[in-house]
Amino acid sequence: NEGNIVISKKVTSLNDLKTMAGLSFTVKASTTNENYLRNHFQKSIINTLPANELCLKSLQNGNANVFVADGLYIQALLQKNPSLNINYIPLLESVLVQNIAILIPKNDLTLINDINFFVAEMIRTGQINYLKSIYFQAFQVRID
């Protein structure tokens, strides 16, 4: 069909789309995802919208081929709306490492140490991966 993209190789991440011509992206404006697309997909059409929900609607309405958002957002979206798996393929392999930041009072050294210890323990014990497995199903992508 005209307008469909035929993929002949295994695609697991956004970066696998770099060599494909004719892609149009929809992405939330003023995000690291937008910056990434502008730097790595300079020949593609990049449409920005103020909210992820509007980007999804843009994809569903055929105004874009690819909706780009944070991996956890996509996983939660697919878990909430499993029917999306019928028409769309999630590419969940990371292309960016984003650190989570918080702002806390300068002089609260106890809180700073507690947070650092908590995060280190979550990583060391594998709790981070365990929590991801509970709250986000692992999606297997298969392209025939």
A tleap script that builds the chain and sets N, CA, C and O, in Angstrom:
source leaprc.protein.ff14SB
mol = sequence {
  NASN GLU GLY ASN ILE VAL ILE SER LYS LYS
  VAL THR SER LEU ASN ASP LEU LYS THR MET
  ALA GLY LEU SER PHE THR VAL LYS ALA SER
  THR THR ASN GLU ASN TYR LEU ARG ASN HIE
  PHE GLN LYS SER ILE ILE ASN THR LEU PRO
  ALA ASN GLU LEU CYS LEU LYS SER LEU GLN
  ASN GLY ASN ALA ASN VAL PHE VAL ALA ASP
  GLY LEU TYR ILE GLN ALA LEU LEU GLN LYS
  ASN PRO SER LEU ASN ILE ASN TYR ILE PRO
  LEU LEU GLU SER VAL LEU VAL GLN ASN ILE
  ALA ILE LEU ILE PRO LYS ASN ASP LEU THR
  LEU ILE ASN ASP ILE ASN PHE PHE VAL ALA
  GLU MET ILE ARG THR GLY GLN ILE ASN TYR
  LEU LYS SER ILE TYR PHE GLN ALA PHE GLN
  VAL ARG ILE CASP
}
set mol.1.N position { 0.837 -1.192 0.000 }
set mol.1.CA position { 0.000 0.000 0.000 }
set mol.1.C position { 0.871 1.242 0.000 }
set mol.1.O position { 1.961 1.252 0.573 }
set mol.2.N position { 0.397 2.252 -0.627 }
set mol.2.CA position { 1.125 3.515 -0.650 }
set mol.2.C position { 1.146 4.109 0.752 }
set mol.2.O position { 0.132 4.108 1.450 }
set mol.3.N position { 2.293 4.611 1.155 }
set mol.3.CA position { 2.423 5.224 2.477 }
set mol.3.C position { 2.905 4.267 3.544 }
set mol.3.O position { 3.317 4.709 4.616 }
set mol.4.N position { 2.867 2.965 3.285 }
set mol.4.CA position { 3.363 2.005 4.260 }
set mol.4.C position { 4.865 1.866 4.133 }
set mol.4.O position { 5.432 2.003 3.049 }
set mol.5.N position { 5.491 1.593 5.253 }
set mol.5.CA position { 6.940 1.392 5.275 }
set mol.5.C position { 7.189 -0.095 5.459 }
set mol.5.O position { 6.676 -0.693 6.405 }
set mol.6.N position { 7.965 -0.699 4.577 }
set mol.6.CA position { 8.285 -2.116 4.668 }
set mol.6.C position { 9.674 -2.241 5.277 }
set mol.6.O position { 10.637 -1.651 4.787 }
set mol.7.N position { 9.765 -3.017 6.352 }
set mol.7.CA position { 11.023 -3.183 7.073 }
set mol.7.C position { 11.524 -4.598 6.837 }
set mol.7.O position { 10.799 -5.562 7.082 }
set mol.8.N position { 12.765 -4.732 6.361 }
set mol.8.CA position { 13.299 -6.053 6.074 }
set mol.8.C position { 14.361 -6.491 7.078 }
set mol.8.O position { 14.834 -7.625 7.004 }
set mol.9.N position { 14.746 -5.633 8.004 }
set mol.9.CA position { 15.722 -6.010 9.022 }
set mol.9.C position { 15.098 -5.847 10.397 }
set mol.9.O position { 14.080 -5.173 10.556 }
set mol.10.N position { 15.721 -6.472 11.389 }
set mol.10.CA position { 15.210 -6.372 12.752 }
set mol.10.C position { 15.422 -4.950 13.263 }
set mol.10.O position { 16.530 -4.417 13.216 }
set mol.11.N position { 14.370 -4.363 13.739 }
set mol.11.CA position { 14.409 -2.995 14.244 }
set mol.11.C position { 14.073 -3.042 15.726 }
set mol.11.O position { 13.005 -3.519 16.109 }
set mol.12.N position { 14.992 -2.543 16.569 }
set mol.12.CA position { 14.759 -2.580 18.013 }
set mol.12.C position { 14.852 -1.218 18.679 }
set mol.12.O position { 14.414 -1.045 19.816 }
set mol.13.N position { 15.432 -0.240 17.962 }
set mol.13.CA position { 15.573 1.075 18.574 }
set mol.13.C position { 15.344 2.166 17.547 }
set mol.13.O position { 15.325 1.919 16.341 }
set mol.14.N position { 15.175 3.349 18.038 }
set mol.14.CA position { 15.013 4.519 17.190 }
set mol.14.C position { 16.184 4.660 16.225 }
set mol.14.O position { 15.996 5.050 15.073 }
set mol.15.N position { 17.376 4.349 16.683 }
set mol.15.CA position { 18.564 4.479 15.836 }
set mol.15.C position { 18.518 3.582 14.609 }
set mol.15.O position { 19.149 3.891 13.597 }
set mol.16.N position { 17.786 2.480 14.679 }
set mol.16.CA position { 17.658 1.582 13.535 }
set mol.16.C position { 16.887 2.235 12.385 }
set mol.16.O position { 16.902 1.732 11.262 }
set mol.17.N position { 16.221 3.341 12.662 }
set mol.17.CA position { 15.442 4.040 11.635 }
set mol.17.C position { 16.248 5.108 10.908 }
set mol.17.O position { 15.741 5.732 9.976 }
set mol.18.N position { 17.488 5.328 11.317 }
set mol.18.CA position { 18.290 6.424 10.764 }
set mol.18.C position { 18.482 6.344 9.257 }
set mol.18.O position { 18.571 7.377 8.594 }
set mol.19.N position { 18.545 5.158 8.714 }
set mol.19.CA position { 18.805 5.017 7.280 }
set mol.19.C position { 17.526 5.002 6.441 }
set mol.19.O position { 17.585 4.916 5.215 }
set mol.20.N position { 16.384 5.085 7.099 }
set mol.20.CA position { 15.111 5.028 6.378 }
set mol.20.C position { 14.706 6.421 5.921 }
set mol.20.O position { 14.704 7.369 6.707 }
set mol.21.N position { 14.367 6.534 4.659 }
set mol.21.CA position { 13.928 7.821 4.104 }
set mol.21.C position { 12.415 7.952 4.253 }
set mol.21.O position { 11.698 6.957 4.361 }
set mol.22.N position { 11.957 9.168 4.257 }
set mol.22.CA position { 10.525 9.430 4.242 }
set mol.22.C position { 9.815 9.318 5.572 }
set mol.22.O position { 8.586 9.264 5.614 }
set mol.23.N position { 10.558 9.283 6.651 }
set mol.23.CA position { 9.909 9.201 7.959 }
set mol.23.C position { 9.470 10.580 8.428 }
set mol.23.O position { 10.129 11.587 8.171 }
set mol.24.N position { 8.351 10.595 9.116 }
set mol.24.CA position { 7.928 11.818 9.799 }
set mol.24.C position { 7.685 11.454 11.257 }
set mol.24.O position { 7.057 10.442 11.570 }
set mol.25.N position { 8.193 12.298 12.129 }
set mol.25.CA position { 8.131 12.046 13.568 }
set mol.25.C position { 7.172 13.023 14.231 }
set mol.25.O position { 6.994 14.152 13.775 }
set mol.26.N position { 6.560 12.567 15.313 }
set mol.26.CA position { 5.828 13.452 16.203 }
set mol.26.C position { 6.430 13.262 17.596 }
set mol.26.O position { 6.674 12.140 18.038 }
set mol.27.N position { 6.661 14.391 18.275 }
set mol.27.CA position { 7.353 14.358 19.557 }
set mol.27.C position { 6.895 15.544 20.395 }
set mol.27.O position { 6.551 16.598 19.861 }
set mol.28.N position { 6.894 15.365 21.702 }
set mol.28.CA position { 6.548 16.462 22.600 }
set mol.28.C position { 7.596 17.561 22.476 }
set mol.28.O position { 8.799 17.299 22.493 }
set mol.29.N position { 7.118 18.796 22.352 }
set mol.29.CA position { 8.004 19.952 22.150 }
set mol.29.C position { 8.872 20.215 23.377 }
set mol.29.O position { 8.487 19.939 24.513 }
set mol.30.N position { 10.047 20.755 23.107 }
set mol.30.CA position { 10.979 21.216 24.144 }
set mol.30.C position { 11.416 20.108 25.095 }
set mol.30.O position { 11.500 20.317 26.305 }
set mol.31.N position { 11.691 18.934 24.547 }
set mol.31.CA position { 12.145 17.803 25.356 }
set mol.31.C position { 13.486 17.310 24.825 }
set mol.31.O position { 13.912 17.685 23.733 }
set mol.32.N position { 14.136 16.475 25.604 }
set mol.32.CA position { 15.379 15.864 25.131 }
set mol.32.C position { 15.103 14.987 23.912 }
set mol.32.O position { 15.972 14.819 23.057 }
set mol.33.N position { 13.903 14.431 23.832 }
set mol.33.CA position { 13.547 13.617 22.667 }
set mol.33.C position { 13.511 14.472 21.402 }
set mol.33.O position { 13.981 14.043 20.348 }
set mol.34.N position { 12.961 15.665 21.502 }
set mol.34.CA position { 12.956 16.563 20.345 }
set mol.34.C position { 14.387 16.915 19.949 }
set mol.34.O position { 14.738 16.863 18.770 }
set mol.35.N position { 15.204 17.268 20.926 }
set mol.35.CA position { 16.607 17.609 20.644 }
set mol.35.C position { 17.323 16.453 19.964 }
set mol.35.O position { 18.077 16.661 19.013 }
set mol.36.N position { 17.094 15.244 20.439 }
set mol.36.CA position { 17.736 14.066 19.859 }
set mol.36.C position { 17.322 13.906 18.393 }
set mol.36.O position { 18.169 13.685 17.527 }
set mol.37.N position { 16.036 14.017 18.123 }
set mol.37.CA position { 15.562 13.878 16.746 }
set mol.37.C position { 16.167 14.953 15.848 }
set mol.37.O position { 16.605 14.659 14.735 }
set mol.38.N position { 16.192 16.179 16.319 }
set mol.38.CA position { 16.722 17.275 15.503 }
set mol.38.C position { 18.217 17.082 15.196 }
set mol.38.O position { 18.692 17.485 14.134 }
set mol.39.N position { 18.944 16.470 16.122 }
set mol.39.CA position { 20.373 16.239 15.922 }
set mol.39.C position { 20.680 14.991 15.088 }
set mol.39.O position { 21.691 14.951 14.387 }
set mol.40.N position { 19.811 13.970 15.159 }
set mol.40.CA position { 20.117 12.694 14.520 }
set mol.40.C position { 19.247 12.349 13.310 }
set mol.40.O position { 19.565 11.427 12.560 }
set mol.41.N position { 18.165 13.079 13.122 }
set mol.41.CA position { 17.258 12.820 12.000 }
set mol.41.C position { 16.995 14.135 11.261 }
set mol.41.O position { 15.849 14.535 11.058 }
set mol.42.N position { 18.068 14.782 10.871 }
set mol.42.CA position { 17.984 16.121 10.290 }
set mol.42.C position { 17.234 16.164 8.970 }
set mol.42.O position { 16.695 17.212 8.612 }
set mol.43.N position { 17.182 15.070 8.242 }
set mol.43.CA position { 16.492 15.053 6.951 }
set mol.43.C position { 15.032 14.633 7.064 }
set mol.43.O position { 14.305 14.622 6.070 }
set mol.44.N position { 14.610 14.293 8.259 }
set mol.44.CA position { 13.229 13.854 8.473 }
set mol.44.C position { 12.341 15.012 8.892 }
set mol.44.O position { 12.815 16.045 9.366 }
set mol.45.N position { 11.067 14.822 8.711 }
set mol.45.CA position { 10.081 15.800 9.177 }
set mol.45.C position { 9.849 15.549 10.659 }
set mol.45.O position { 9.561 14.423 11.067 }
set mol.46.N position { 9.974 16.599 11.463 }
set mol.46.CA position { 9.779 16.479 12.908 }
set mol.46.C position { 8.683 17.454 13.325 }
set mol.46.O position { 8.866 18.671 13.294 }
set mol.47.N position { 7.551 16.895 13.713 }
set mol.47.CA position { 6.420 17.703 14.172 }
set mol.47.C position { 6.396 17.701 15.686 }
set mol.47.O position { 6.417 16.636 16.303 }
set mol.48.N position { 6.353 18.876 16.295 }
set mol.48.CA position { 6.307 18.966 17.748 }
set mol.48.C position { 4.920 19.399 18.188 }
set mol.48.O position { 4.260 20.209 17.536 }
set mol.49.N position { 4.502 18.841 19.303 }
set mol.49.CA position { 3.203 19.171 19.898 }
set mol.49.C position { 3.402 19.368 21.396 }
set mol.49.O position { 4.391 18.891 21.952 }
set mol.50.N position { 2.481 20.062 22.059 }
set mol.50.CA position { 2.701 20.389 23.479 }
set mol.50.C position { 2.521 19.229 24.462 }
set mol.50.O position { 2.893 19.363 25.628 }
set mol.51.N position { 1.964 18.100 24.029 }
set mol.51.CA position { 1.714 16.996 24.968 }
set mol.51.C position { 1.851 15.653 24.261 }
set mol.51.O position { 1.573 15.536 23.067 }
set mol.52.N position { 2.282 14.640 25.012 }
set mol.52.CA position { 2.417 13.293 24.453 }
set mol.52.C position { 1.093 12.753 23.934 }
set mol.52.O position { 1.063 12.046 22.926 }
set mol.53.N position { 0.008 13.077 24.607 }
set mol.53.CA position { -1.306 12.592 24.183 }
set mol.53.C position { -1.642 13.102 22.784 }
set mol.53.O position { -2.226 12.378 21.978 }
set mol.54.N position { -1.273 14.345 22.500 }
set mol.54.CA position { -1.515 14.914 21.170 }
set mol.54.C position { -0.610 14.254 20.129 }
set mol.54.O position { -1.007 14.070 18.978 }
set mol.55.N position { 0.600 13.905 20.539 }
set mol.55.CA position { 1.522 13.213 19.627 }
set mol.55.C position { 0.960 11.845 19.252 }
set mol.55.O position { 1.009 11.450 18.087 }
set mol.56.N position { 0.429 11.125 20.231 }
set mol.56.CA position { -0.165 9.820 19.951 }
set mol.56.C position { -1.332 9.966 18.976 }
set mol.56.O position { -1.453 9.184 18.032 }
set mol.57.N position { -2.182 10.954 19.196 }
set mol.57.CA position { -3.310 11.182 18.283 }
set mol.57.C position { -2.818 11.524 16.882 }
set mol.57.O position { -3.421 11.111 15.891 }
set mol.58.N position { -1.733 12.272 16.797 }
set mol.58.CA position { -1.159 12.610 15.505 }
set mol.58.C position { -0.701 11.346 14.769 }
set mol.58.O position { -0.912 11.210 13.564 }
set mol.59.N position { -0.077 10.430 15.501 }
set mol.59.CA position { 0.332 9.149 14.926 }
set mol.59.C position { -0.889 8.359 14.465 }
set mol.59.O position { -0.925 7.850 13.345 }
set mol.60.N position { -1.876 8.266 15.330 }
set mol.60.CA position { -3.074 7.489 15.025 }
set mol.60.C position { -3.851 8.080 13.847 }
set mol.60.O position { -4.506 7.347 13.106 }
set mol.61.N position { -3.783 9.378 13.675 }
set mol.61.CA position { -4.481 10.039 12.565 }
set mol.61.C position { -3.682 10.011 11.265 }
set mol.61.O position { -4.139 10.518 10.240 }
set mol.62.N position { -2.490 9.417 11.308 }
set mol.62.CA position { -1.684 9.293 10.104 }
set mol.62.C position { -0.879 10.533 9.754 }
set mol.62.O position { -0.382 10.650 8.633 }
set mol.63.N position { -0.743 11.462 10.697 }
set mol.63.CA position { 0.032 12.677 10.457 }
set mol.63.C position { 1.527 12.480 10.662 }
set mol.63.O position { 2.318 13.378 10.375 }
set mol.64.N position { 1.918 11.307 11.159 }
set mol.64.CA position { 3.328 10.974 11.376 }
set mol.64.C position { 3.477 9.465 11.299 }
set mol.64.O position { 2.521 8.725 11.531 }
set mol.65.N position { 4.698 9.007 10.969 }
set mol.65.CA position { 4.999 7.571 10.948 }
set mol.65.C position { 5.468 7.061 12.303 }
set mol.65.O position { 5.281 5.892 12.639 }
set mol.66.N position { 6.088 7.968 13.089 }
set mol.66.CA position { 6.753 7.555 14.326 }
set mol.66.C position { 6.423 8.542 15.443 }
set mol.66.O position { 6.545 9.754 15.268 }
set mol.67.N position { 6.006 8.013 16.592 }
set mol.67.CA position { 5.802 8.812 17.800 }
set mol.67.C position { 6.964 8.502 18.732 }
set mol.67.O position { 7.201 7.340 19.059 }
set mol.68.N position { 7.689 9.524 19.160 }
set mol.68.CA position { 8.851 9.344 20.028 }
set mol.68.C position { 8.534 9.913 21.409 }
set mol.68.O position { 8.115 11.063 21.540 }
set mol.69.N position { 8.740 9.087 22.437 }
set mol.69.CA position { 8.538 9.508 23.832 }
set mol.69.C position { 9.481 8.683 24.701 }
set mol.69.O position { 10.160 7.784 24.205 }
set mol.70.N position { 9.523 8.981 25.972 }
set mol.70.CA position { 10.351 8.231 26.900 }
set mol.70.C position { 9.901 6.774 26.942 }
set mol.70.O position { 8.712 6.478 26.824 }
set mol.71.N position { 10.863 5.867 27.110 }
set mol.71.CA position { 10.570 4.443 27.112 }
set mol.71.C position { 9.542 4.033 28.151 }
set mol.71.O position { 8.645 3.242 27.859 }
set mol.72.N position { 9.662 4.562 29.360 }
set mol.72.CA position { 8.702 4.204 30.402 }
set mol.72.C position { 7.298 4.693 30.056 }
set mol.72.O position { 6.308 4.038 30.380 }
set mol.73.N position { 7.220 5.845 29.398 }
set mol.73.CA position { 5.916 6.356 28.970 }
set mol.73.C position { 5.297 5.414 27.930 }
set mol.73.O position { 4.114 5.082 28.011 }
set mol.74.N position { 6.104 4.989 26.956 }
set mol.74.CA position { 5.611 4.075 25.921 }
set mol.74.C position { 5.185 2.750 26.542 }
set mol.74.O position { 4.133 2.214 26.191 }
set mol.75.N position { 5.993 2.213 27.464 }
set mol.75.CA position { 5.641 0.947 28.117 }
set mol.75.C position { 4.327 1.074 28.883 }
set mol.75.O position { 3.471 0.192 28.798 }
set mol.76.N position { 4.163 2.161 29.627 }
set mol.76.CA position { 2.924 2.363 30.379 }
set mol.76.C position { 1.734 2.538 29.428 }
set mol.76.O position { 0.647 2.023 29.689 }
set mol.77.N position { 1.941 3.250 28.345 }
set mol.77.CA position { 0.889 3.467 27.349 }
set mol.77.C position { 0.431 2.142 26.745 }
set mol.77.O position { -0.768 1.912 26.585 }
set mol.78.N position { 1.375 1.278 26.413 }
set mol.78.CA position { 1.034 -0.019 25.832 }
set mol.78.C position { 0.378 -0.945 26.845 }
set mol.78.O position { -0.477 -1.759 26.497 }
set mol.79.N position { 0.784 -0.814 28.094 }
set mol.79.CA position { 0.160 -1.637 29.127 }
set mol.79.C position { -1.273 -1.164 29.368 }
set mol.79.O position { -2.176 -1.974 29.579 }
set mol.80.N position { -1.465 0.125 29.335 }
set mol.80.CA position { -2.802 0.698 29.541 }
set mol.80.C position { -3.708 0.449 28.342 }
set mol.80.O position { -4.911 0.244 28.499 }
set mol.81.N position { -3.125 0.468 27.135 }
set mol.81.CA position { -3.887 0.285 25.898 }
set mol.81.C position { -3.257 -0.824 25.060 }
set mol.81.O position { -2.600 -0.530 24.061 }
set mol.82.N position { -3.439 -2.097 25.439 }
set mol.82.CA position { -2.799 -3.202 24.706 }
set mol.82.C position { -3.187 -3.247 23.231 }
set mol.82.O position { -2.449 -3.811 22.422 }
set mol.83.N position { -4.307 -2.674 22.870 }
set mol.83.CA position { -4.737 -2.698 21.467 }
set mol.83.C position { -3.772 -1.920 20.568 }
set mol.83.O position { -3.771 -2.122 19.354 }
set mol.84.N position { -2.956 -1.042 21.140 }
set mol.84.CA position { -1.968 -0.314 20.336 }
set mol.84.C position { -0.969 -1.274 19.685 }
set mol.84.O position { -0.401 -0.971 18.636 }
set mol.85.N position { -0.759 -2.437 20.318 }
set mol.85.CA position { 0.175 -3.426 19.775 }
set mol.85.C position { -0.316 -4.026 18.458 }
set mol.85.O position { 0.466 -4.645 17.736 }
set mol.86.N position { -1.577 -3.852 18.142 }
set mol.86.CA position { -2.116 -4.383 16.894 }
set mol.86.C position { -1.568 -3.616 15.695 }
set mol.86.O position { -1.220 -4.217 14.678 }
set mol.87.N position { -1.491 -2.305 15.808 }
set mol.87.CA position { -1.090 -1.465 14.681 }
set mol.87.C position { 0.294 -0.844 14.796 }
set mol.87.O position { 0.797 -0.275 13.827 }
set mol.88.N position { 0.914 -0.944 15.962 }
set mol.88.CA position { 2.187 -0.256 16.185 }
set mol.88.C position { 3.208 -1.194 16.805 }
set mol.88.O position { 2.856 -2.120 17.535 }
set mol.89.N position { 4.467 -0.945 16.507 }
set mol.89.CA position { 5.571 -1.740 17.051 }
set mol.89.C position { 6.367 -0.854 18.004 }
set mol.89.O position { 6.895 0.178 17.591 }
set mol.90.N position { 6.459 -1.249 19.281 }
set mol.90.CA position { 7.259 -0.456 20.212 }
set mol.90.C position { 8.755 -0.737 20.027 }
set mol.90.O position { 9.179 -1.893 20.025 }
set mol.91.N position { 9.529 0.300 19.877 }
set mol.91.CA position { 10.989 0.178 19.817 }
set mol.91.C position { 11.515 0.650 21.160 }
set mol.91.O position { 11.673 1.851 21.380 }
set mol.92.N position { 11.784 -0.276 22.049 }
set mol.92.CA position { 12.045 0.056 23.444 }
set mol.92.C position { 13.516 0.081 23.830 }
set mol.92.O position { 13.847 0.386 24.976 }
set mol.93.N position { 14.398 -0.234 22.897 }
set mol.93.CA position { 15.825 -0.180 23.217 }
set mol.93.C position { 16.242 1.278 23.411 }
set mol.93.O position { 15.896 2.139 22.601 }
set mol.94.N position { 16.974 1.549 24.468 }
set mol.94.CA position { 17.360 2.919 24.806 }
set mol.94.C position { 18.345 3.495 23.798 }
set mol.94.O position { 19.236 2.800 23.308 }
set mol.95.N position { 18.168 4.765 23.502 }
set mol.95.CA position { 19.136 5.492 22.680 }
set mol.95.C position { 19.755 6.645 23.466 }
set mol.95.O position { 20.776 7.200 23.060 }
set mol.96.N position { 19.141 7.000 24.584 }
set mol.96.CA position { 19.641 8.063 25.452 }
set mol.96.C position { 19.654 7.568 26.886 }
set mol.96.O position { 18.785 6.795 27.288 }
set mol.97.N position { 20.624 8.006 27.647 }
set mol.97.CA position { 20.616 7.762 29.083 }
set mol.97.C position { 20.244 9.076 29.731 }
set mol.97.O position { 20.943 10.078 29.579 }
set mol.98.N position { 19.135 9.065 30.456 }
set mol.98.CA position { 18.690 10.284 31.119 }
set mol.98.C position { 18.749 10.075 32.620 }
set mol.98.O position { 18.149 9.144 33.158 }
set mol.99.N position { 19.466 10.939 33.274 }
set mol.99.CA position { 19.542 10.870 34.722 }
set mol.99.C position { 18.360 11.614 35.323 }
set mol.99.O position { 17.938 12.657 34.823 }
set mol.100.N position { 17.840 11.060 36.398 }
set mol.100.CA position { 16.746 11.708 37.101 }
set mol.100.C position { 17.352 12.662 38.121 }
set mol.100.O position { 18.279 12.295 38.843 }
set mol.101.N position { 16.842 13.859 38.181 }
set mol.101.CA position { 17.369 14.859 39.108 }
set mol.101.C position { 16.263 15.341 40.042 }
set mol.101.O position { 15.087 15.367 39.679 }
set mol.102.N position { 16.659 15.711 41.222 }
set mol.102.CA position { 15.719 16.289 42.183 }
set mol.102.C position { 16.376 17.513 42.803 }
set mol.102.O position { 17.593 17.683 42.733 }
set mol.103.N position { 15.565 18.350 43.404 }
set mol.103.CA position { 16.050 19.551 44.073 }
set mol.103.C position { 15.678 19.433 45.545 }
set mol.103.O position { 14.503 19.313 45.892 }
set mol.104.N position { 16.692 19.468 46.406 }
set mol.104.CA position { 16.451 19.351 47.847 }
set mol.104.C position { 17.198 20.469 48.563 }
set mol.104.O position { 18.109 21.074 47.999 }
set mol.105.N position { 16.809 20.743 49.808 }
set mol.105.CA position { 17.489 21.806 50.563 }
set mol.105.C position { 18.986 21.534 50.691 }
set mol.105.O position { 19.409 20.403 50.931 }
set mol.106.N position { 19.774 22.591 50.526 }
set mol.106.CA position { 21.239 22.486 50.545 }
set mol.106.C position { 21.808 21.870 51.820 }
set mol.106.O position { 22.737 21.063 51.774 }
set mol.107.N position { 21.260 22.247 52.914 }
set mol.107.CA position { 21.867 21.881 54.190 }
set mol.107.C position { 21.347 20.578 54.770 }
set mol.107.O position { 21.738 20.210 55.877 }
set mol.108.N position { 20.489 19.875 54.066 }
set mol.108.CA position { 19.927 18.637 54.599 }
set mol.108.C position { 20.798 17.458 54.186 }
set mol.108.O position { 20.427 16.666 53.319 }
set mol.109.N position { 21.965 17.355 54.822 }
set mol.109.CA position { 22.922 16.306 54.482 }
set mol.109.C position { 22.384 14.910 54.778 }
set mol.109.O position { 22.733 13.950 54.092 }
set mol.110.N position { 21.549 14.799 55.783 }
set mol.110.CA position { 20.964 13.494 56.108 }
set mol.110.C position { 20.087 13.013 54.956 }
set mol.110.O position { 20.176 11.855 54.547 }
set mol.111.N position { 19.243 13.894 54.435 }
set mol.111.CA position { 18.384 13.532 53.313 }
set mol.111.C position { 19.212 13.191 52.073 }
set mol.111.O position { 18.913 12.223 51.374 }
set mol.112.N position { 20.224 13.962 51.807 }
set mol.112.CA position { 21.099 13.705 50.655 }
set mol.112.C position { 21.743 12.325 50.769 }
set mol.112.O position { 21.739 11.552 49.811 }
set mol.113.N position { 22.292 12.024 51.937 }
set mol.113.CA position { 22.918 10.714 52.147 }
set mol.113.C position { 21.900 9.581 52.055 }
set mol.113.O position { 22.187 8.527 51.487 }
set mol.114.N position { 20.714 9.802 52.613 }
set mol.114.CA position { 19.667 8.777 52.550 }
set mol.114.C position { 19.254 8.502 51.108 }
set mol.114.O position { 19.097 7.344 50.721 }
set mol.115.N position { 19.081 9.533 50.327 }
set mol.115.CA position { 18.687 9.362 48.925 }
set mol.115.C position { 19.789 8.651 48.147 }
set mol.115.O position { 19.508 7.723 47.389 }
set mol.116.N position { 21.028 9.071 48.321 }
set mol.116.CA position { 22.140 8.414 47.639 }
set mol.116.C position { 22.245 6.938 48.023 }
set mol.116.O position { 22.481 6.083 47.169 }
set mol.117.N position { 22.069 6.650 49.296 }
set mol.117.CA position { 22.123 5.262 49.753 }
set mol.117.C position { 20.971 4.456 49.163 }
set mol.117.O position { 21.167 3.333 48.701 }
set mol.118.N position { 19.774 5.027 49.179 }
set mol.118.CA position { 18.587 4.355 48.645 }
set mol.118.C position { 18.773 4.002 47.171 }
set mol.118.O position { 18.526 2.866 46.765 }
set mol.119.N position { 19.198 4.952 46.391 }
set mol.119.CA position { 19.393 4.719 44.960 }
set mol.119.C position { 20.473 3.666 44.730 }
set mol.119.O position { 20.297 2.761 43.913 }
set mol.120.N position { 21.572 3.779 45.437 }
set mol.120.CA position { 22.659 2.804 45.278 }
set mol.120.C position { 22.195 1.396 45.635 }
set mol.120.O position { 22.549 0.436 44.950 }
set mol.121.N position { 21.416 1.266 46.685 }
set mol.121.CA position { 20.910 -0.044 47.100 }
set mol.121.C position { 19.908 -0.606 46.089 }
set mol.121.O position { 19.907 -1.809 45.826 }
set mol.122.N position { 19.070 0.240 45.530 }
set mol.122.CA position { 18.107 -0.209 44.516 }
set mol.122.C position { 18.848 -0.773 43.302 }
set mol.122.O position { 18.439 -1.783 42.729 }
set mol.123.N position { 19.916 -0.125 42.926 }
set mol.123.CA position { 20.705 -0.589 41.782 }
set mol.123.C position { 21.474 -1.853 42.149 }
set mol.123.O position { 21.474 -2.825 41.394 }
set mol.124.N position { 22.133 -1.839 43.311 }
set mol.124.CA position { 22.964 -2.972 43.738 }
set mol.124.C position { 22.152 -4.251 43.889 }
set mol.124.O position { 22.596 -5.320 43.470 }
set mol.125.N position { 20.977 -4.153 44.479 }
set mol.125.CA position { 20.167 -5.344 44.752 }
set mol.125.C position { 19.309 -5.768 43.561 }
set mol.125.O position { 18.695 -6.835 43.583 }
set mol.126.N position { 19.268 -4.945 42.541 }
set mol.126.CA position { 18.442 -5.284 41.381 }
set mol.126.C position { 16.980 -4.910 41.551 }
set mol.126.O position { 16.154 -5.263 40.708 }
set mol.127.N position { 16.646 -4.209 42.616 }
set mol.127.CA position { 15.262 -3.810 42.852 }
set mol.127.C position { 14.702 -2.955 41.711 }
set mol.127.O position { 13.516 -3.034 41.392 }
set mol.128.N position { 15.558 -2.148 41.105 }
set mol.128.CA position { 15.111 -1.317 39.984 }
set mol.128.C position { 14.559 -2.208 38.882 }
set mol.128.O position { 13.469 -1.955 38.368 }
set mol.129.N position { 15.301 -3.251 38.513 }
set mol.129.CA position { 14.845 -4.166 37.469 }
set mol.129.C position { 13.605 -4.932 37.899 }
set mol.129.O position { 12.706 -5.171 37.093 }
set mol.130.N position { 13.555 -5.315 39.164 }
set mol.130.CA position { 12.388 -6.019 39.686 }
set mol.130.C position { 11.140 -5.146 39.582 }
set mol.130.O position { 10.093 -5.613 39.134 }
set mol.131.N position { 11.246 -3.881 39.995 }
set mol.131.CA position { 10.099 -2.977 39.928 }
set mol.131.C position { 9.652 -2.751 38.484 }
set mol.131.O position { 8.455 -2.702 38.201 }
set mol.132.N position { 10.615 -2.614 37.577 }
set mol.132.CA position { 10.266 -2.474 36.169 }
set mol.132.C position { 9.499 -3.695 35.678 }
set mol.132.O position { 8.535 -3.564 34.923 }
set mol.133.N position { 9.926 -4.883 36.107 }
set mol.133.CA position { 9.255 -6.102 35.646 }
set mol.133.C position { 7.839 -6.208 36.200 }
set mol.133.O position { 6.964 -6.786 35.554 }
set mol.134.N position { 7.605 -5.659 37.381 }
set mol.134.CA position { 6.258 -5.691 37.961 }
set mol.134.C position { 5.339 -4.700 37.260 }
set mol.134.O position { 4.210 -5.038 36.903 }
set mol.135.N position { 5.820 -3.487 37.065 }
set mol.135.CA position { 4.963 -2.431 36.565 }
set mol.135.C position { 4.924 -2.322 35.049 }
set mol.135.O position { 3.994 -1.735 34.496 }
set mol.136.N position { 5.906 -2.872 34.379 }
set mol.136.CA position { 5.957 -2.783 32.926 }
set mol.136.C position { 6.263 -4.154 32.364 }
set mol.136.O position { 7.316 -4.729 32.638 }
set mol.137.N position { 5.343 -4.671 31.583 }
set mol.137.CA position { 5.560 -5.966 30.941 }
set mol.137.C position { 6.677 -5.834 29.928 }
set mol.137.O position { 6.850 -4.781 29.314 }
set mol.138.N position { 7.427 -6.894 29.758 }
set mol.138.CA position { 8.465 -6.901 28.716 }
set mol.138.C position { 7.768 -7.134 27.385 }
set mol.138.O position { 6.993 -8.079 27.242 }
set mol.139.N position { 8.038 -6.286 26.428 }
set mol.139.CA position { 7.414 -6.400 25.123 }
set mol.139.C position { 8.397 -7.025 24.150 }
set mol.139.O position { 9.516 -6.540 23.987 }
set mol.140.N position { 7.984 -8.081 23.519 }
set mol.140.CA position { 8.794 -8.714 22.501 }
set mol.140.C position { 8.384 -8.130 21.151 }
set mol.140.O position { 7.210 -8.161 20.781 }
set mol.141.N position { 9.351 -7.605 20.430 }
set mol.141.CA position { 9.078 -7.040 19.117 }
set mol.141.C position { 9.491 -8.062 18.070 }
set mol.141.O position { 10.632 -8.524 18.050 }
set mol.142.N position { 8.551 -8.407 17.204 }
set mol.142.CA position { 8.854 -9.344 16.128 }
set mol.142.C position { 8.388 -8.749 14.829 }
set mol.142.O position { 7.226 -8.372 14.678 }
set mol.143.N position { 9.299 -8.669 13.898 }
set mol.143.CA position { 8.972 -8.119 12.596 }
set mol.143.C position { 9.155 -9.209 11.564 }
set mol.143.O position { 10.258 -9.727 11.389 }
set mol.144.N position { 8.093 -9.555 10.887 }
set mol.144.CA position { 8.182 -10.604 9.849 }
set mol.144.C position { 8.410 -9.981 8.502 }
set mol.144.O position { 8.513 -10.691 7.502 }
savepdb mol mol.pdb
quit
